[in-house]
Amino acid sequence: MTEQPDSGEAVSAQTFLDQPDHASGATELARQLRRIRGLVSGADFEDLSAEIELARELADRIENAATPHPPAQYDSWGVPEHIASNPVIGSRNPAAPPLDAVVFPDGTVRADLTLGVEFQGPPGCVHGGVVAMLFDEMLGLANAAAEHIGMTVDLQVTYSAPTPLDTPLRFEARQERVDGRKLWCAGTLHAGDTLCASVRGMFVTPRWMLDGDQSKPIEG
Ligand SMILES: CCCCCCCCCC(=O)SCCNC(=O)CCNC(=O)[C@H](O)C(C)(C)COP(=O)(O)OP(=O)(O)OC[C@H]1O[C@@H](n2cnc3c(N)ncnc32)[C@H](O)[C@@H]1OP(=O)(O)O
């Protein structure tokens, strides 16, 4: 449970997606790979030849142990194996920050996170494309919270101030309007009191989803 400090009153929030650690250890493996990701992209080293050998052996071992799950086999939104691979929220995707969202009773979805050097665009700042990607996911989660999901057809990001690395960030999003299959959402990104970026997005529930697929589980 999380408190919503900006509201002036304590409002409890629920964790949006429950992603328990995978029994295989894949979630913990992703955590360790994220540590490596940040270190390799943001540090200098004298000689990594021994570590390269170790990494190559690790990659070979994982490849041998893996039963691949080709993209064509994913056909449901929001089921655990679908969420796990997501590049923004996927607990088993080492490329994901990962963004961990909560939802408030009014439908606002919020995520607090800090992005490291592996997300750098301008020196010391978060890459604008990363901001857009996180916004897209936040708006998608706001749609899921409103139990009316769709695919992005338009995403307009306004960058108002540089988004700093290694600084607590707050993303907020909510669904604002629905007209049939068309959904509109908005969101903001703050670093402390500074508005770094805002977003407006339009989503469309695909025709094929109305044929029953939307009933497939979206956790939250
Ligand atoms: C818990 C897990 C949460 C996961 C969250 C995931 C968030 C991530 C979201 C994404 O990244 S989605 C990936 C990026 N988006 C896409 O790949 C979408 C590509 N577009 C499509 O596949 C189709 O356009 C789409 C399936 C969305 C809609 O096709 P349809 O054939 O079902 O709808 P149609 O083309 O008839 O359009 C429906 C209405 O939307 C309108 N529309 C469509 N695209 C528009 C657009 N770009 N701008 C404005 N209006 C648009 C269209 O004019 C029409 O309006 P009317 O009903 O009034 O005639």
The ligand as an SDF file (V2000), in Angstrom:
LIG
                    3D

 59 61  0  0  0  0  0  0  0  0999 V2000
   -1.2450   -5.0280  -18.2910 C   0  0  0  0  0  0  0  0  0  0  0  0
   -0.6370   -4.9050  -19.6140 C   0  0  0  0  0  0  0  0  0  0  0  0
   -0.7250   -3.5160  -20.0710 C   0  0  0  0  0  0  0  0  0  0  0  0
   -0.0990   -3.4150  -21.4100 C   0  0  0  0  0  0  0  0  0  0  0  0
   -0.0730   -1.9850  -21.8290 C   0  0  0  0  0  0  0  0  0  0  0  0
    0.5300   -1.9230  -23.1920 C   0  0  0  0  0  0  0  0  0  0  0  0
    0.7360   -0.4850  -23.5820 C   0  0  0  0  0  0  0  0  0  0  0  0
    1.5250   -0.4490  -24.8230 C   0  0  0  0  0  0  0  0  0  0  0  0
    0.6720   -0.0100  -25.9510 C   0  0  0  0  0  0  0  0  0  0  0  0
    1.3450   -0.2140  -27.2540 C   0  0  0  0  0  0  0  0  0  0  0  0
    2.5310   -0.0900  -27.3760 O   0  0  0  0  0  0  0  0  0  0  0  0
    0.3690   -0.6530  -28.5960 S   0  0  0  0  0  0  0  0  0  0  0  0
    1.5640   -0.7810  -29.9400 C   0  0  0  0  0  0  0  0  0  0  0  0
    1.5940    0.4420  -30.8260 C   0  0  0  0  0  0  0  0  0  0  0  0
    0.3240    0.5980  -31.5260 N   0  0  0  0  0  0  0  0  0  0  0  0
    0.0280   -0.1480  -32.5850 C   0  0  0  0  0  0  0  0  0  0  0  0
    0.7740   -0.9750  -33.0720 O   0  0  0  0  0  0  0  0  0  0  0  0
   -1.3520    0.1120  -33.1920 C   0  0  0  0  0  0  0  0  0  0  0  0
   -1.3370    0.0060  -34.7110 C   0  0  0  0  0  0  0  0  0  0  0  0
   -2.6850    0.2570  -35.2130 N   0  0  0  0  0  0  0  0  0  0  0  0
   -3.5630   -0.7720  -35.3770 C   0  0  0  0  0  0  0  0  0  0  0  0
   -3.2300   -1.9530  -35.2380 O   0  0  0  0  0  0  0  0  0  0  0  0
   -4.9550   -0.4040  -35.7150 C   0  0  0  0  0  0  0  0  0  0  0  0
   -5.0090    0.9600  -36.1020 O   0  0  0  0  0  0  0  0  0  0  0  0
   -5.9240   -0.6320  -34.5410 C   0  0  0  0  0  0  0  0  0  0  0  0
   -6.0320   -2.1630  -34.2600 C   0  0  0  0  0  0  0  0  0  0  0  0
   -5.4560    0.0740  -33.2660 C   0  0  0  0  0  0  0  0  0  0  0  0
   -7.3130   -0.1030  -34.8950 C   0  0  0  0  0  0  0  0  0  0  0  0
   -7.7320   -0.7640  -36.0480 O   0  0  0  0  0  0  0  0  0  0  0  0
   -9.2630   -1.1550  -36.1830 P   0  0  0  0  0  0  0  0  0  0  0  0
   -9.4350   -1.6910  -37.5630 O   0  0  0  0  0  0  0  0  0  0  0  0
   -9.7270   -2.0100  -35.0610 O   0  0  0  0  0  0  0  0  0  0  0  0
  -10.0000    0.2560  -36.0230 O   0  0  0  0  0  0  0  0  0  0  0  0
  -10.3080    1.3830  -37.1250 P   0  0  0  0  0  0  0  0  0  0  0  0
   -9.2040    1.5730  -38.0970 O   0  0  0  0  0  0  0  0  0  0  0  0
  -11.6680    1.0960  -37.6720 O   0  0  0  0  0  0  0  0  0  0  0  0
  -10.3630    2.7030  -36.2260 O   0  0  0  0  0  0  0  0  0  0  0  0
  -11.3370    2.8150  -35.2070 C   0  0  0  0  0  0  0  0  0  0  0  0
  -11.5740    4.2990  -35.0030 C   0  0  0  0  0  0  0  0  0  0  0  0
  -10.3470    4.8760  -34.4820 O   0  0  0  0  0  0  0  0  0  0  0  0
   -9.9410    5.9480  -35.3350 C   0  0  0  0  0  0  0  0  0  0  0  0
   -8.4840    5.9780  -35.4110 N   0  0  0  0  0  0  0  0  0  0  0  0
   -7.6830    4.9550  -35.7170 C   0  0  0  0  0  0  0  0  0  0  0  0
   -6.3980    5.3480  -35.7150 N   0  0  0  0  0  0  0  0  0  0  0  0
   -6.4150    6.6650  -35.4400 C   0  0  0  0  0  0  0  0  0  0  0  0
   -5.4040    7.6570  -35.2910 C   0  0  0  0  0  0  0  0  0  0  0  0
   -4.1000    7.3830  -35.4590 N   0  0  0  0  0  0  0  0  0  0  0  0
   -5.7770    8.9100  -34.9690 N   0  0  0  0  0  0  0  0  0  0  0  0
   -7.0980    9.2130  -34.8090 C   0  0  0  0  0  0  0  0  0  0  0  0
   -8.1000    8.3170  -34.9290 N   0  0  0  0  0  0  0  0  0  0  0  0
   -7.7530    7.0650  -35.2340 C   0  0  0  0  0  0  0  0  0  0  0  0
  -10.5490    5.6030  -36.6850 C   0  0  0  0  0  0  0  0  0  0  0  0
  -10.6740    6.7660  -37.4780 O   0  0  0  0  0  0  0  0  0  0  0  0
  -11.8920    5.0440  -36.2680 C   0  0  0  0  0  0  0  0  0  0  0  0
  -12.7560    6.1220  -35.9320 O   0  0  0  0  0  0  0  0  0  0  0  0
  -14.3290    6.0570  -36.2560 P   0  0  0  0  0  0  0  0  0  0  0  0
  -14.8430    4.8560  -35.5000 O   0  0  0  0  0  0  0  0  0  0  0  0
  -14.8910    7.3700  -35.7720 O   0  0  0  0  0  0  0  0  0  0  0  0
  -14.4340    5.8640  -37.7490 O   0  0  0  0  0  0  0  0  0  0  0  0
  1  2  1  0
  2  3  1  0
  3  4  1  0
  4  5  1  0
  5  6  1  0
  6  7  1  0
  7  8  1  0
  8  9  1  0
  9 10  1  0
 10 11  2  0
 10 12  1  0
 12 13  1  0
 13 14  1  0
 14 15  1  0
 15 16  1  0
 16 17  2  0
 16 18  1  0
 18 19  1  0
 19 20  1  0
 20 21  1  0
 21 22  2  0
 21 23  1  0
 23 24  1  0
 23 25  1  0
 25 26  1  0
 25 27  1  0
 25 28  1  0
 28 29  1  0
 29 30  1  0
 30 31  2  0
 30 32  1  0
 30 33  1  0
 33 34  1  0
 34 35  2  0
 34 36  1  0
 34 37  1  0
 37 38  1  0
 38 39  1  0
 39 40  1  0
 39 54  1  0
 40 41  1  0
 41 42  1  0
 41 52  1  0
 42 43  1  0
 42 51  1  0
 43 44  2  0
 44 45  1  0
 45 46  1  0
 45 51  2  0
 46 47  1  0
 46 48  2  0
 48 49  1  0
 49 50  2  0
 50 51  1  0
 52 53  1  0
 52 54  1  0
 54 55  1  0
 55 56  1  0
 56 57  2  0
 56 58  1  0
 56 59  1  0
M  END
$$$$
